[in-house]
């Protein structure tokens, strides 16, 4: 599934560093209840059931075949949105392949961003046990790891992923959302959202991808 996670850390940093809203969390723990309440253990699984569960977990299925259908080379036109500045555009190319017996999709992207060389790598999985997609993304404009999970909606041909990435300004996690809309087998639009200057969700990147045919 050609889902390239163009998180583009530098653009996300500009958004998150402009967001001065402080978020606090409060947790309460009832130590008395914790001390007296016990959680019943699940009944042990027999060896045959365990073996089947593991076999199912490690065997590529229909979702893996779907991911594999997006293997190949893709050209992209990327538009970045930054507060107080006009949108900027750049070009990128990504090579996508399936690895580890077809269980994972690996994407390697290269291009430029704001005049700087940009490279990124994604790994996407379909977790057979959890019945959901999981995606990780790293690039040369940051030292953190983006992690997102979600589902593919076949009715709308859209992959919706939600997760977190590091806010360099605070060192804390910030929310990120990715929407990948497939136009057809050879074209899709990838849109990334994150916290804007006012603390509300804002679009910080949109890219159109077209498959390179040989």
Backbone as CSV, one residue per row, in Angstrom:
resi,resn,N_x,N_y,N_z,CA_x,CA_y,CA_z,C_x,C_y,C_z
1,UNK,0.842,-1.174,0.000,0.000,0.000,0.000,0.873,1.218,0.000
2,UNK,0.867,1.939,-0.996,1.830,2.993,-1.215,1.582,4.174,-0.305
3,UNK,1.701,4.007,0.941,1.220,5.033,1.833,2.265,6.040,2.266
4,UNK,3.086,6.422,1.666,4.273,7.102,2.119,4.014,8.111,3.223
5,UNK,4.598,7.956,4.326,4.355,8.846,5.448,5.222,10.051,5.342
6,UNK,4.785,10.991,4.557,5.550,12.211,4.393,5.298,13.127,5.573
7,UNK,5.747,12.764,6.723,5.507,13.591,7.891,6.236,14.891,7.755
8,UNK,7.427,14.845,7.181,8.232,16.019,6.945,8.434,16.790,8.242
9,UNK,9.384,16.303,9.011,9.619,16.778,10.370,9.850,18.273,10.459
10,UNK,10.542,18.869,9.480,10.857,20.285,9.578,9.601,21.130,9.544
11,UNK,8.669,20.804,8.659,7.421,21.557,8.585,6.624,21.368,9.857
12,UNK,6.592,20.127,10.358,5.860,19.853,11.595,6.468,20.637,12.750
13,UNK,7.792,20.764,12.753,8.462,21.516,13.819,8.012,22.970,13.822
14,UNK,7.907,23.568,12.635,7.502,24.970,12.558,6.104,25.138,13.118
15,UNK,5.224,24.174,12.837,3.875,24.244,13.375,3.881,24.099,14.888
16,UNK,4.541,23.045,15.362,4.471,22.753,16.789,5.204,23.785,17.627
17,UNK,6.275,24.363,17.100,7.010,25.364,17.868,6.237,26.668,17.960
18,UNK,5.276,26.871,17.054,4.436,28.069,17.109,3.274,27.892,18.078
19,UNK,3.056,26.685,18.511,1.913,26.388,19.373,2.336,26.494,20.820
20,UNK,1.942,27.584,21.497,2.383,27.823,22.867,1.383,27.327,23.898
21,UNK,0.364,26.647,23.430,-0.647,26.176,24.348,-0.097,25.065,25.208
22,UNK,-0.267,25.159,26.488,0.240,24.151,27.416,-0.864,23.178,27.754
23,UNK,-0.522,21.908,27.664,-1.489,20.869,27.963,-1.028,20.131,29.212
24,UNK,-1.937,19.934,30.142,-1.590,19.238,31.370,-2.453,18.014,31.514
25,UNK,-1.936,17.075,32.209,-2.658,15.845,32.467,-2.730,15.624,33.971
26,UNK,-3.825,15.100,34.407,-3.953,14.759,35.817,-4.396,13.324,35.915
27,UNK,-3.779,12.593,36.802,-4.140,11.196,37.007,-4.386,10.968,38.477
28,UNK,-5.330,10.171,38.762,-5.640,9.829,40.144,-5.585,8.334,40.293
29,UNK,-4.951,7.893,41.355,-4.806,6.464,41.589,-5.397,6.107,42.933
30,UNK,-6.266,5.174,42.911,-6.866,4.678,44.149,-6.015,3.532,44.657
31,UNK,-5.103,3.845,45.574,-4.161,2.821,46.029,-4.851,1.719,46.811
32,UNK,-5.932,2.081,47.495,-6.652,1.065,48.266,-7.279,0.043,47.345
33,UNK,-7.931,0.539,46.263,-8.560,-0.375,45.316,-7.517,-1.210,44.606
34,UNK,-6.385,-0.588,44.280,-5.334,-1.317,43.592,-4.785,-2.442,44.446
35,UNK,-4.771,-2.196,45.743,-4.207,-3.200,46.647,-5.152,-4.369,46.880
36,UNK,-6.452,-4.116,46.730,-7.422,-5.164,47.057,-8.056,-5.813,45.839
37,UNK,-7.908,-5.191,44.665,-8.540,-5.714,43.457,-7.551,-6.550,42.657
38,UNK,-7.963,-7.722,42.252,-7.123,-8.576,41.429,-7.811,-8.828,40.098
39,UNK,-7.030,-8.908,39.040,-7.561,-9.163,37.702,-7.436,-10.659,37.416
40,UNK,-8.541,-11.303,37.089,-8.467,-12.742,36.819,-7.608,-13.037,35.611
41,UNK,-6.818,-14.063,35.704,-5.952,-14.429,34.599,-6.736,-15.138,33.509
42,UNK,-6.325,-14.884,32.251,-6.975,-15.562,31.130,-6.594,-17.035,31.155
43,UNK,-7.509,-17.892,30.774,-7.182,-19.324,30.752,-6.044,-19.599,29.784
44,UNK,-5.151,-20.493,30.159,-4.007,-20.781,29.279,-4.459,-21.373,27.950
45,UNK,-3.731,-21.015,26.871,-4.036,-21.525,25.543,-3.250,-22.812,25.325
46,UNK,-3.910,-23.816,24.746,-3.190,-25.069,24.509,-2.184,-24.879,23.379
47,UNK,-1.235,-25.792,23.287,-0.125,-25.649,22.353,-0.576,-25.593,20.898
48,UNK,-1.606,-26.339,20.543,-2.087,-26.334,19.160,-2.690,-24.978,18.801
49,UNK,-3.465,-24.416,19.738,-4.074,-23.108,19.497,-3.011,-22.023,19.422
50,UNK,-1.993,-22.134,20.276,-0.900,-21.175,20.257,-0.144,-21.224,18.932
51,UNK,0.094,-22.431,18.448,0.813,-22.602,17.192,0.019,-22.014,16.029
52,UNK,-1.300,-22.230,16.026,-2.138,-21.688,14.951,-2.186,-20.164,15.011
53,UNK,-2.289,-19.613,16.223,-2.338,-18.163,16.366,-1.052,-17.524,15.843
54,UNK,0.065,-18.151,16.149,1.335,-17.607,15.681,1.486,-17.728,14.166
55,UNK,1.020,-18.864,13.640,1.085,-19.062,12.195,0.232,-18.022,11.464
56,UNK,-0.955,-17.772,11.997,-1.822,-16.748,11.398,-1.189,-15.365,11.485
57,UNK,-0.494,-15.116,12.593,0.115,-13.815,12.819,1.235,-13.536,11.832
58,UNK,1.959,-14.579,11.418,3.139,-14.400,10.577,2.885,-14.641,9.092
59,UNK,1.643,-14.925,8.726,1.330,-15.246,7.335,0.716,-14.043,6.617
60,UNK,1.310,-13.589,5.504,0.718,-12.476,4.747,-0.696,-12.801,4.288
61,UNK,-1.575,-11.811,4.398,-2.966,-11.990,3.997,-3.375,-11.006,2.921
62,UNK,-4.689,-10.777,2.824,-5.213,-9.912,1.771,-4.710,-8.475,1.891
63,UNK,-4.591,-7.976,3.104,-4.105,-6.610,3.279,-2.640,-6.473,2.869
64,UNK,-1.880,-7.532,3.054,-0.486,-7.512,2.625,-0.394,-7.539,1.091
65,UNK,-1.300,-8.278,0.473,-1.345,-8.274,-0.992,-1.706,-6.883,-1.499
66,UNK,-2.590,-6.227,-0.783,-2.986,-4.877,-1.171,-1.797,-3.922,-1.052
67,UNK,-1.038,-4.037,0.024,0.165,-3.215,0.170,1.153,-3.489,-0.961
68,UNK,1.294,-4.767,-1.303,2.238,-5.153,-2.351,1.855,-4.580,-3.711
69,UNK,0.568,-4.326,-3.916,0.128,-3.787,-5.208,0.648,-2.367,-5.438
70,UNK,1.168,-1.730,-4.404,1.698,-0.378,-4.537,3.219,-0.342,-4.606
71,UNK,3.824,-1.502,-4.737,5.279,-1.539,-4.909,5.650,-0.906,-6.245
72,UNK,6.790,-0.232,-6.275,7.254,0.420,-7.494,7.832,1.789,-7.189
73,UNK,7.965,2.606,-8.221,8.519,3.948,-8.081,7.420,4.982,-8.305
74,UNK,7.403,5.986,-7.426,6.377,7.015,-7.473,7.014,8.406,-7.485
75,UNK,6.524,9.280,-8.356,6.935,10.684,-8.357,5.897,11.495,-7.600
76,UNK,6.367,12.479,-6.860,5.447,13.278,-6.042,5.708,14.767,-6.211
77,UNK,4.631,15.526,-6.126,4.721,16.978,-6.024,4.187,17.346,-4.651
78,UNK,5.023,17.957,-3.843,4.718,18.197,-2.437,4.498,19.682,-2.190
79,UNK,3.411,19.997,-1.493,3.139,21.372,-1.082,3.183,21.436,0.438
80,UNK,4.026,22.329,0.960,4.158,22.504,2.406,3.504,23.815,2.819
81,UNK,2.807,23.772,3.971,2.104,24.951,4.477,2.719,25.349,5.820
82,UNK,3.163,26.622,5.905,3.786,27.110,7.127,3.123,28.405,7.559
83,UNK,2.978,28.614,8.865,2.332,29.843,9.358,3.068,31.096,8.891
84,UNK,2.315,32.059,8.388,2.898,33.332,8.009,3.696,33.330,6.735
85,UNK,3.606,32.253,5.963,4.373,32.175,4.714,3.512,31.527,3.637
86,UNK,3.757,31.884,2.368,2.990,31.243,1.290,3.382,29.777,1.162
87,UNK,2.508,28.938,0.634,2.845,27.520,0.439,4.070,27.362,-0.449
88,UNK,4.877,26.368,-0.154,6.054,26.085,-0.977,5.905,24.700,-1.581
89,UNK,6.429,24.519,-2.800,6.308,23.245,-3.493,7.693,22.662,-3.775
90,UNK,7.734,21.348,-3.858,8.978,20.657,-4.162,8.654,19.327,-4.818
91,UNK,9.671,18.676,-5.355,9.524,17.381,-6.009,10.174,16.301,-5.146
92,UNK,9.653,15.085,-5.274,10.224,13.948,-4.548,9.952,12.673,-5.325
93,UNK,10.759,11.663,-5.052,10.579,10.336,-5.645,10.672,9.296,-4.548
94,UNK,9.798,8.322,-4.600,9.836,7.257,-3.603,9.850,5.890,-4.284
95,UNK,10.665,5.015,-3.737,10.729,3.625,-4.194,10.137,2.753,-3.093
96,UNK,9.140,1.975,-3.452,8.406,1.153,-2.490,8.592,-0.321,-2.822
97,UNK,8.827,-1.124,-1.791,8.964,-2.569,-1.986,8.458,-3.302,-0.758
98,UNK,8.149,-4.572,-0.934,7.745,-5.433,0.175,8.975,-6.182,0.676
99,UNK,9.066,-6.339,2.001,10.211,-7.017,2.608,9.723,-8.057,3.607
100,UNK,10.648,-8.941,4.015,10.380,-9.966,5.023,9.165,-10.817,4.666
101,UNK,9.323,-11.537,3.563,8.285,-12.478,3.133,6.958,-11.788,2.833
102,UNK,7.024,-10.519,2.436,5.805,-9.811,2.075,4.985,-9.315,3.246
103,UNK,5.579,-9.268,4.437,4.842,-8.826,5.619,4.872,-7.312,5.807
104,UNK,5.895,-6.666,5.275,6.057,-5.233,5.514,6.317,-4.494,4.208
105,UNK,5.835,-3.260,4.181,6.085,-2.390,3.038,7.129,-1.353,3.436
106,UNK,8.189,-1.275,2.656,9.259,-0.308,2.924,9.264,0.756,1.845
107,UNK,9.293,2.006,2.265,9.347,3.114,1.328,10.576,3.963,1.577
108,UNK,11.284,4.320,0.507,12.453,5.188,0.599,12.237,6.396,-0.296
109,UNK,12.148,7.561,0.327,11.832,8.784,-0.390,13.039,9.718,-0.417
110,UNK,13.205,10.402,-1.538,14.269,11.399,-1.660,13.749,12.594,-2.447
111,UNK,14.231,13.771,-2.074,13.807,14.994,-2.744,14.430,16.193,-2.070
112,UNK,13.717,17.312,-2.099,14.175,18.521,-1.429,13.028,19.106,-0.618
113,UNK,13.385,19.842,0.428,12.390,20.567,1.209,12.983,21.905,1.604
114,UNK,12.330,22.982,1.171,12.810,24.337,1.438,14.272,24.488,1.049
115,UNK,14.610,23.905,-0.108,15.951,24.037,-0.643,16.983,23.110,-0.053
116,UNK,16.580,22.208,0.846,17.523,21.294,1.485,17.280,19.868,1.019
117,UNK,18.316,19.060,0.909,18.127,17.650,0.564,17.272,16.963,1.626
118,UNK,16.381,16.119,1.176,15.465,15.445,2.098,15.409,13.964,1.769
119,UNK,15.599,13.124,2.781,15.443,11.678,2.613,14.622,11.139,3.775
120,UNK,13.806,10.150,3.493,12.978,9.555,4.535,12.722,8.094,4.261
121,UNK,12.403,7.365,5.318,12.108,5.937,5.193,10.865,5.603,6.019
122,UNK,10.003,4.804,5.429,8.802,4.358,6.129,8.757,2.830,6.151
123,UNK,8.171,2.318,7.212,7.841,0.894,7.292,6.375,0.801,7.657
124,UNK,5.610,0.089,6.826,4.200,-0.117,7.127,3.920,-1.591,7.314
125,UNK,3.088,-1.885,8.307,2.695,-3.259,8.586,1.183,-3.350,8.649
126,UNK,0.681,-4.539,8.362,-0.704,-4.838,8.721,-0.635,-5.916,9.777
127,UNK,-1.056,-5.560,10.984,-0.991,-6.468,12.127,-2.177,-7.429,12.066
128,UNK,-1.891,-8.692,11.760,-2.962,-9.672,11.615,-3.732,-9.904,12.911
129,UNK,-3.065,-9.739,14.048,-3.719,-9.974,15.330,-4.587,-8.788,15.739
130,UNK,-4.055,-7.584,15.584,-4.791,-6.384,15.970,-5.767,-5.915,14.885
131,UNK,-5.619,-6.448,13.667,-6.470,-6.065,12.540,-6.383,-4.565,12.251
132,UNK,-5.170,-4.046,12.219,-4.979,-2.642,11.907,-3.619,-2.428,11.255
133,UNK,-3.501,-1.280,10.572,-2.229,-0.900,9.971,-1.400,-0.135,11.006
134,UNK,-0.100,-0.270,10.882,0.832,0.489,11.718,1.928,1.021,10.812
135,UNK,2.324,2.270,11.042,3.321,2.901,10.184,4.344,3.649,11.032
136,UNK,5.608,3.524,10.656,6.668,4.313,11.274,7.370,5.121,10.183
137,UNK,7.894,6.283,10.572,8.561,7.156,9.612,9.761,7.829,10.277
138,UNK,10.892,7.858,9.550,12.069,8.596,9.980,12.589,9.395,8.792
139,UNK,13.277,10.514,9.069,13.882,11.275,7.990,15.111,12.018,8.502
140,UNK,15.830,12.638,7.580,17.095,13.286,7.930,16.919,14.682,8.503
141,UNK,15.676,15.135,8.665,15.427,16.454,9.246,14.950,16.354,10.689
142,UNK,15.209,15.233,11.320,14.830,15.050,12.718,15.468,13.790,13.262
143,UNK,15.411,13.635,14.587,15.989,12.453,15.222,14.933,11.632,15.947
144,UNK,13.661,11.940,15.707,12.577,11.224,16.361,11.923,10.215,15.433
145,UNK,10.973,9.511,15.989,10.254,8.474,15.256,8.769,8.800,15.260
146,UNK,8.190,8.883,14.063,6.743,9.044,13.962,6.098,7.667,13.955
147,UNK,5.036,7.510,14.739,4.326,6.232,14.814,2.838,6.509,14.665
148,UNK,2.195,5.812,13.731,0.761,5.983,13.511,0.097,4.630,13.302
149,UNK,-1.166,4.545,13.653,-1.963,3.341,13.414,-3.323,3.756,12.858
150,UNK,-3.989,2.817,12.178,-5.303,3.126,11.645,-5.830,2.059,10.712
151,UNK,-6.801,2.448,9.908,-7.510,1.505,9.050,-7.626,2.045,7.623
152,UNK,-7.842,1.114,6.705,-8.134,1.467,5.315,-9.621,1.299,5.088
153,UNK,-10.260,2.338,4.551,-11.679,2.308,4.236,-11.828,2.020,2.749
154,UNK,-12.215,0.793,2.428,-12.323,0.396,1.023,-13.423,1.168,0.299
155,UNK,-14.462,1.579,1.023,-15.575,2.290,0.390,-15.136,3.639,-0.161
156,UNK,-14.269,4.324,0.556,-13.799,5.643,0.122,-12.375,5.592,-0.429
157,UNK,-11.770,4.413,-0.429,-10.388,4.218,-0.878,-9.434,5.158,-0.132
158,UNK,-9.612,5.209,1.189,-8.835,6.129,2.004,-8.210,5.416,3.193
159,UNK,-6.928,5.654,3.403,-6.221,5.183,4.579,-6.179,6.317,5.592
160,UNK,-6.684,6.058,6.786,-6.686,7.063,7.846,-5.812,6.582,8.994
161,UNK,-4.764,7.349,9.298,-3.826,6.990,10.358,-3.704,8.134,11.357
162,UNK,-3.579,7.782,12.630,-3.398,8.754,13.690,-2.242,8.327,14.575
163,UNK,-1.500,9.308,15.094,-0.396,8.952,15.963,0.297,10.166,16.529
164,UNK,1.584,9.997,16.823,2.357,11.070,17.440,3.740,11.178,16.815
165,UNK,4.314,12.358,16.965,5.705,12.599,16.638,6.245,13.570,17.689
166,UNK,7.548,13.706,17.757,8.144,14.570,18.771,8.043,16.038,18.374
167,UNK,7.642,16.877,19.319,7.687,18.322,19.148,9.071,18.782,19.607
168,UNK,9.942,19.210,18.682,11.305,19.592,19.070,11.350,20.745,20.067
169,UNK,10.334,21.597,20.073,10.332,22.761,20.955,10.099,22.382,22.410
170,UNK,9.331,21.309,22.634,8.988,20.924,24.004,9.580,19.581,24.419
171,UNK,9.971,18.772,23.437,10.458,17.431,23.751,9.342,16.461,24.056
172,UNK,8.099,16.886,23.877,6.948,16.034,24.151,6.319,15.568,22.835
173,UNK,5.410,14.593,22.954,4.697,14.111,21.781,3.675,15.141,21.316
174,UNK,3.516,15.249,20.008,2.450,16.055,19.436,1.653,15.170,18.481
175,UNK,0.374,15.492,18.338,-0.500,14.673,17.516,-0.221,14.899,16.034
176,UNK,-0.402,13.848,15.269,-0.259,13.924,13.829,-1.292,12.997,13.198
177,UNK,-1.804,13.410,12.059,-2.819,12.612,11.368,-2.501,12.580,9.884
178,UNK,-2.676,11.420,9.280,-2.398,11.251,7.851,-3.627,10.699,7.134
179,UNK,-3.955,11.309,6.021,-5.064,10.851,5.180,-4.515,10.564,3.788
180,UNK,-4.691,9.343,3.349,-4.170,8.925,2.047,-5.333,8.472,1.170
181,UNK,-5.654,9.299,0.177,-6.802,9.062,-0.686,-6.328,8.519,-2.023
182,UNK,-6.744,7.295,-2.365,-6.349,6.666,-3.618,-7.348,7.025,-4.711
183,UNK,-6.838,7.672,-5.748,-7.677,8.032,-6.887,-7.902,6.807,-7.768
184,UNK,-6.814,6.105,-8.065,-6.850,4.844,-8.778,-5.559,4.102,-8.442
185,UNK,-5.252,3.048,-9.176,-4.061,2.245,-8.859,-2.753,2.999,-9.053
186,UNK,-2.788,4.086,-9.806,-1.553,4.792,-10.148,-1.472,6.214,-9.619
187,UNK,-2.467,6.635,-8.859,-2.478,8.009,-8.348,-3.127,8.065,-6.971
188,UNK,-2.529,8.859,-6.089,-3.155,9.103,-4.796,-2.688,10.444,-4.232
189,UNK,-3.432,10.929,-3.245,-3.119,12.184,-2.578,-2.894,11.904,-1.101
190,UNK,-1.778,12.389,-0.582,-1.424,12.195,0.816,-1.450,13.548,1.522
191,UNK,-2.220,13.649,2.609,-2.338,14.898,3.346,-1.972,14.653,4.805
192,UNK,-1.144,15.549,5.353,-0.710,15.445,6.744,-1.256,16.621,7.544
193,UNK,-1.692,16.330,8.778,-2.222,17.357,9.662,-1.488,17.301,11.008
194,UNK,-1.419,18.456,11.673,-0.818,18.514,13.001,-1.337,19.738,13.737
195,UNK,-0.820,19.964,14.941,-1.245,21.120,15.731,-0.796,22.421,15.080
196,UNK,-1.736,23.351,14.924,-1.429,24.657,14.365,-1.053,25.655,15.441
197,UNK,-0.734,26.893,15.065,-0.333,27.920,16.034,-1.377,28.177,17.116
198,UNK,-2.664,27.968,16.783,-3.727,28.210,17.755,-4.093,26.972,18.546
199,UNK,-3.320,25.897,18.359,-3.611,24.663,19.086,-4.606,23.769,18.381
200,UNK,-5.210,24.265,17.304,-6.165,23.472,16.551,-5.452,22.740,15.413
201,UNK,-6.075,21.671,14.930,-5.483,20.906,13.841,-5.379,21.760,12.578
202,UNK,-4.243,21.650,11.898,-4.031,22.387,10.659,-3.288,21.502,9.666
203,UNK,-3.519,21.739,8.395,-2.820,20.991,7.343,-1.423,21.553,7.176
204,UNK,-0.405,20.671,7.229,0.940,21.176,7.003,1.617,20.577,5.781
205,UNK,0.988,19.589,5.147,1.592,19.037,3.933,0.536,18.321,3.103
206,UNK,0.647,18.488,1.782,-0.198,17.739,0.854,0.658,17.356,-0.343
207,UNK,0.597,16.096,-0.736,1.422,15.620,-1.850,0.582,14.759,-2.783
208,UNK,0.789,14.948,-4.074,0.151,14.099,-5.073,1.202,13.132,-5.612
209,UNK,0.865,11.851,-5.627,1.788,10.812,-6.068,1.289,10.178,-7.361
210,UNK,2.203,9.932,-8.268,1.874,9.282,-9.530,2.882,8.161,-9.771
211,UNK,2.381,6.985,-10.077,3.251,5.854,-10.314,4.074,6.059,-11.588
212,UNK,5.350,5.730,-11.510,6.230,5.788,-12.681,6.135,4.460,-13.420
213,UNK,5.685,4.519,-14.650,5.525,3.289,-15.430,6.698,3.109,-16.380
214,UNK,7.199,1.909,-16.427,8.342,1.611,-17.294,7.890,1.123,-18.656
